[in-house]
């Protein structure tokens, strides 16, 4: 690793997280695709509940957060920006853009679709992160076939001259060279920019990364501070993680039926609790109140989206 990188952006707190999923309570049974299809012929597909066999024990909200597994690259880019090194800043941001694909390797199951009103809170130190434009002065070539994981790119100056090259594989690592347009061109020796974390020693069929294994972790201390809408409190997902497959299927069916009932009862439409939709657009702005409610330990304004539905419940 380049000496200029080694000590930049490395002084951040480390929190110990779990290293494996709980041991399954039951032995998982396979699913007959034909028996599942023949039972649903002629039915409304929007009402068909697929078995949890096809899911991994995280929600789509948690899955989105996986893109920040290597956020230290943005921390490092920020430090280089303070030092006036725009080249290293661009290289680290480019490496971060590539790193998000690493978590997809070997992942064949789908995350749980979030319920209406579901939230996920994740604590991650991002420092002074402001993203205003995802457009780097780079040339990227994508190759198919056996080269599908390879990434090639370059950083150009304002005159169009390539001042650095970026190369590697999104499922392994990324390197860079200064003043080199390709791997074999004259320039500096290749330097390691980013390397994928080692896979978990406790692999399951889900092939979750070490980082993903921590996303649904629920400690007693954390449970006391979370709103009732947090993904970690979702029962079907929790049962799947614990290897309680029969109960997980029952809970998934119950929650999907509950979701349909709740939608019918929302005659005035759904009103987000923590965000407001901007006029004339599809973006939402945070209106405040979440962190204040957490500090007070008062989540009374949050709906019980995972519990039993009642006709007098207010979903607005």
C-alpha positions as CSV (number, residue, x, y, z in Angstrom):
1,X,0.0,0.0,0.0
2,X,1.2,3.5,-0.8
3,X,2.7,5.2,2.2
4,X,0.6,8.3,1.6
5,X,-2.6,6.2,2.0
6,X,-1.6,4.1,5.0
7,X,-2.2,6.6,7.7
8,X,-4.9,8.8,6.1
9,X,-8.4,8.4,7.5
10,X,-7.5,5.4,9.8
11,X,-8.2,6.9,13.2
12,X,-11.9,6.1,13.5
13,X,-13.6,4.1,16.3
14,X,-14.0,0.4,16.0
15,X,-17.1,-1.3,17.4
16,X,-17.1,-5.1,18.0
17,X,-19.9,-6.9,16.1
18,X,-21.0,-10.5,15.8
19,X,-19.1,-12.7,13.4
20,X,-21.8,-15.3,12.6
21,X,-25.5,-15.9,12.3
22,X,-27.2,-17.9,15.1
23,X,-27.2,-21.7,14.7
24,X,-30.5,-22.8,13.0
25,X,-33.2,-24.2,15.3
26,X,-34.6,-26.4,12.6
27,X,-33.2,-28.3,9.6
28,X,-34.1,-26.4,6.5
29,X,-36.2,-28.2,3.9
30,X,-35.9,-27.7,0.2
31,X,-38.8,-26.2,-1.8
32,X,-40.5,-27.9,-4.7
33,X,-40.9,-25.3,-7.4
34,X,-43.6,-27.3,-9.2
35,X,-45.7,-27.8,-6.1
36,X,-45.5,-24.0,-5.4
37,X,-46.5,-23.1,-9.0
38,X,-49.4,-25.5,-9.4
39,X,-50.9,-24.3,-6.1
40,X,-50.9,-20.7,-7.4
41,X,-52.2,-21.2,-10.9
42,X,-55.0,-18.7,-11.6
43,X,-54.4,-16.7,-8.5
44,X,-53.6,-13.0,-8.3
45,X,-49.8,-12.9,-8.3
46,X,-49.8,-9.9,-6.0
47,X,-51.4,-12.0,-3.3
48,X,-49.0,-15.0,-3.7
49,X,-46.7,-15.4,-0.7
50,X,-43.4,-16.9,-1.6
51,X,-41.7,-19.1,1.0
52,X,-38.8,-17.6,3.0
53,X,-36.5,-20.2,1.3
54,X,-35.9,-17.6,-1.4
55,X,-35.0,-14.8,1.1
56,X,-31.9,-13.9,2.9
57,X,-32.3,-12.7,6.6
58,X,-31.9,-9.0,5.9
59,X,-34.4,-6.4,4.5
60,X,-34.0,-4.3,1.4
61,X,-33.3,-1.3,3.7
62,X,-30.4,-3.1,5.2
63,X,-29.3,-4.2,1.8
64,X,-29.0,-0.6,0.7
65,X,-26.8,0.1,3.6
66,X,-24.3,-2.5,2.4
67,X,-23.1,0.0,-0.1
68,X,-21.4,1.8,2.8
69,X,-19.3,-1.1,3.9
70,X,-16.2,0.5,2.6
71,X,-17.1,4.1,3.6
72,X,-13.5,4.5,4.9
73,X,-12.6,5.2,1.3
74,X,-14.8,8.4,1.5
75,X,-13.2,9.3,4.8
76,X,-9.9,8.9,3.2
77,X,-11.0,11.0,0.1
78,X,-12.1,13.7,2.5
79,X,-8.7,13.8,4.2
80,X,-6.9,14.0,0.9
81,X,-9.3,16.9,0.0
82,X,-8.2,18.7,3.1
83,X,-4.6,18.2,2.0
84,X,-5.3,19.6,-1.4
85,X,-4.6,16.3,-3.2
86,X,-7.5,16.1,-5.7
87,X,-6.0,13.2,-7.6
88,X,-6.0,10.8,-4.6
89,X,-9.5,12.2,-3.6
90,X,-10.8,11.1,-7.1
91,X,-9.1,7.7,-6.9
92,X,-10.6,6.9,-3.5
93,X,-14.1,8.0,-4.5
94,X,-13.8,5.8,-7.7
95,X,-12.7,2.9,-5.6
96,X,-15.7,3.4,-3.3
97,X,-18.0,3.3,-6.3
98,X,-16.6,0.0,-7.3
99,X,-16.5,-1.5,-3.8
100,X,-20.3,-1.6,-3.6
101,X,-20.4,-4.6,-6.0
102,X,-18.2,-6.8,-3.9
103,X,-21.1,-7.7,-1.6
104,X,-23.1,-9.2,-4.5
105,X,-20.7,-12.1,-5.1
106,X,-22.4,-15.4,-4.5
107,X,-25.6,-13.8,-3.2
108,X,-28.6,-15.6,-4.8
109,X,-31.3,-15.0,-2.3
110,X,-33.4,-11.8,-2.2
111,X,-33.8,-9.5,0.8
112,X,-37.2,-9.0,2.4
113,X,-39.3,-6.3,0.8
114,X,-39.8,-3.5,3.3
115,X,-43.3,-3.0,4.8
116,X,-44.9,0.4,4.4
117,X,-43.5,2.6,7.2
118,X,-40.5,0.3,7.9
119,X,-37.3,2.0,9.0
120,X,-33.7,1.0,9.5
121,X,-31.2,3.0,11.6
122,X,-27.5,2.2,11.2
123,X,-24.7,4.1,13.0
124,X,-21.7,4.8,10.8
125,X,-19.2,7.6,11.1
126,X,-19.1,9.4,7.7
127,X,-17.5,12.6,8.9
128,X,-18.0,15.6,6.6
129,X,-19.6,13.7,3.7
130,X,-21.4,15.8,1.1
131,X,-22.0,14.3,-2.3
132,X,-22.9,16.9,-5.0
133,X,-21.9,15.1,-8.2
134,X,-21.2,11.5,-9.1
135,X,-19.3,12.3,-12.3
136,X,-15.6,11.6,-12.4
137,X,-13.3,12.5,-15.4
138,X,-12.7,8.8,-16.1
139,X,-12.6,6.4,-19.1
140,X,-14.1,3.0,-18.2
141,X,-14.1,-0.1,-20.3
142,X,-16.4,-3.0,-19.5
143,X,-15.6,-6.5,-20.8
144,X,-18.0,-9.4,-20.9
145,X,-17.3,-13.1,-20.5
146,X,-14.5,-14.1,-18.2
147,X,-13.5,-10.5,-17.8
148,X,-16.9,-9.4,-16.3
149,X,-15.4,-8.6,-12.9
150,X,-12.5,-6.5,-14.3
151,X,-12.6,-2.7,-13.9
152,X,-10.4,-0.4,-15.9
153,X,-10.4,3.4,-15.7
154,X,-8.4,6.6,-15.7
155,X,-8.3,10.0,-14.2
156,X,-7.7,12.9,-16.5
157,X,-6.6,16.5,-15.8
158,X,-8.3,19.6,-17.2
159,X,-6.3,19.2,-20.4
160,X,-7.5,15.7,-21.1
161,X,-4.3,14.1,-20.1
162,X,-4.5,10.8,-18.2
163,X,-2.6,11.3,-15.0
164,X,-3.5,8.1,-13.2
165,X,-5.0,4.7,-14.1
166,X,-7.3,2.6,-12.0
167,X,-7.6,-1.2,-12.4
168,X,-8.6,-4.4,-10.7
169,X,-11.6,-6.6,-10.0
170,X,-14.8,-5.6,-8.1
171,X,-14.8,-8.9,-6.3
172,X,-11.2,-8.6,-5.1
173,X,-9.2,-5.4,-5.1
174,X,-8.4,-2.1,-6.9
175,X,-5.0,-0.7,-7.6
176,X,-3.8,2.5,-9.2
177,X,-0.7,3.9,-11.0
178,X,0.4,7.5,-11.4
179,X,1.1,8.7,-14.9
180,X,0.2,5.4,-16.5
181,X,-2.7,5.0,-18.9
182,X,-2.7,1.2,-18.6
183,X,-1.2,-1.5,-16.5
184,X,1.8,-2.0,-18.7
185,X,2.4,1.7,-19.5
186,X,5.4,3.5,-18.0
187,X,4.7,5.1,-14.7
188,X,4.8,4.4,-11.0
189,X,4.5,0.9,-9.5
190,X,0.9,-0.3,-8.8
191,X,-0.4,0.7,-5.4
192,X,-3.2,-1.0,-3.5
193,X,-6.2,1.3,-3.2
194,X,-8.9,-1.1,-1.8
195,X,-9.1,-4.8,-1.0
196,X,-12.3,-6.7,-0.3
197,X,-12.7,-8.0,3.2
198,X,-12.1,-11.7,3.8
199,X,-15.3,-13.8,3.7
200,X,-16.8,-15.0,7.0
201,X,-15.4,-18.3,8.4
202,X,-19.0,-19.3,9.2
203,X,-20.5,-19.4,5.7
204,X,-24.1,-20.3,5.1
205,X,-26.1,-20.7,1.9
206,X,-26.8,-16.9,2.1
207,X,-23.1,-16.0,1.5
208,X,-23.5,-12.9,3.6
209,X,-20.4,-10.8,4.0
210,X,-18.9,-10.1,7.4
211,X,-20.5,-6.7,7.3
212,X,-23.9,-8.0,6.2
213,X,-23.9,-10.4,9.1
214,X,-23.9,-7.5,11.5
215,X,-26.8,-5.5,10.0
216,X,-29.6,-7.4,11.7
217,X,-27.8,-7.9,15.0
218,X,-30.1,-6.9,17.9
219,X,-28.6,-6.5,21.4
220,X,-30.8,-5.8,24.4
221,X,-29.3,-2.3,24.7
222,X,-30.1,-1.6,21.1
223,X,-33.6,-3.0,21.3
224,X,-34.5,-0.5,24.0
225,X,-33.6,2.4,21.7
226,X,-35.2,1.4,18.4
227,X,-38.6,2.4,17.1
228,X,-41.2,-0.3,16.6
229,X,-40.7,0.1,12.8
230,X,-37.0,-0.9,12.7
231,X,-36.2,-3.8,10.4
232,X,-34.4,-5.6,13.2
233,X,-37.8,-6.1,14.9
234,X,-39.4,-7.7,11.9
235,X,-40.6,-11.2,13.1
236,X,-40.4,-13.2,9.8
237,X,-36.9,-11.9,9.1
238,X,-35.8,-12.7,12.7
239,X,-37.2,-16.2,12.6
240,X,-35.4,-16.9,9.3
241,X,-32.2,-15.7,10.8
242,X,-32.7,-18.0,13.8
243,X,-33.5,-20.9,11.6
244,X,-37.1,-21.1,12.7
245,X,-38.3,-21.7,9.1
246,X,-41.9,-22.9,9.8
247,X,-42.6,-19.9,11.9
248,X,-40.8,-17.6,9.5
249,X,-43.2,-18.6,6.7
250,X,-46.2,-18.1,9.0
251,X,-45.0,-14.7,10.0
252,X,-44.3,-13.7,6.4
253,X,-47.8,-14.7,5.3
254,X,-49.3,-12.8,8.3
255,X,-47.4,-9.6,7.6
256,X,-48.2,-9.6,3.9
257,X,-51.9,-10.1,4.7
258,X,-51.7,-7.4,7.4
259,X,-50.0,-5.0,4.9
260,X,-52.9,-5.4,2.5
261,X,-55.5,-4.8,5.2
262,X,-53.6,-1.7,6.4
263,X,-53.5,-0.3,2.9
264,X,-57.3,-0.6,2.6
265,X,-57.7,1.3,5.8
266,X,-55.6,4.2,4.7
267,X,-58.3,6.1,2.9
268,X,-56.3,9.3,3.0
269,X,-53.1,7.7,1.9
270,X,-49.9,7.0,3.8
271,X,-48.2,10.0,5.5
272,X,-44.5,9.4,6.3
273,X,-43.5,10.1,9.9
274,X,-40.0,11.5,9.4
275,X,-40.0,12.9,5.9
276,X,-42.1,15.2,3.7
277,X,-42.4,15.1,-0.1
278,X,-41.1,18.1,-1.9
279,X,-43.6,19.9,-4.1
280,X,-43.4,19.0,-7.8
281,X,-40.9,16.2,-7.3
282,X,-40.3,12.7,-6.1
283,X,-37.8,13.6,-3.4
284,X,-38.4,13.7,0.3
285,X,-36.8,15.9,3.0
286,X,-36.2,15.0,6.6
287,X,-38.5,17.0,8.9
288,X,-36.7,16.2,12.1
289,X,-37.9,14.5,15.3
290,X,-36.3,11.0,15.0
291,X,-33.2,11.6,17.0
292,X,-35.1,13.7,19.5
293,X,-37.6,10.8,20.0
294,X,-34.7,8.4,20.4
295,X,-33.1,10.6,23.1
296,X,-36.4,10.7,25.0
297,X,-37.0,7.0,24.4
298,X,-40.5,7.9,23.3
299,X,-41.7,6.2,20.1
300,X,-45.5,6.5,20.7
301,X,-46.0,8.3,17.3
302,X,-44.7,5.2,15.4
303,X,-47.3,2.7,14.1
304,X,-47.0,-0.9,15.1
305,X,-46.5,-2.2,11.6
306,X,-45.3,-5.7,12.7
307,X,-48.1,-6.4,15.1
308,X,-51.7,-7.5,14.7
309,X,-53.8,-5.1,12.7
310,X,-56.8,-3.5,14.4
311,X,-59.7,-1.5,12.9
312,X,-59.2,1.5,15.2
313,X,-55.4,1.8,14.5
314,X,-54.4,5.1,13.0
315,X,-51.9,4.7,10.1
316,X,-51.6,8.4,9.3
